[in-house]
Amino acid sequence: MEEVNTNKESEYEEEQIHQLILAEFERIKLENERKIKEEQDREYQESLKVDTEVEPTFEEPSLEEMRRVRLLRFDKE
């Protein structure tokens, strides 16, 4: 009987460890996604600033215009 209890306790502990690991992986995943989003937002703002400095009269460009300008910019590099 004692062996059965020890085995159940061990299984419970393993399950708890598994849950902690999964929770940590999820936390790390969300943190990395947040960092990527912040970096993308920063890059977008920098790119928008460059675009508006080139032609300061326009507001935020359309998606098609942004793609066109970026394709031209990256084609040169």
Secondary structure, DSSP 8 states (H G I E B T S, - for coil): -HHHHHHHHHHHHHHHHHHHHHHHHHHHHHHHHHHHHHHHHHHHHHHHHHHHHHSTT--S--HHHHHHHHHHHHHH-
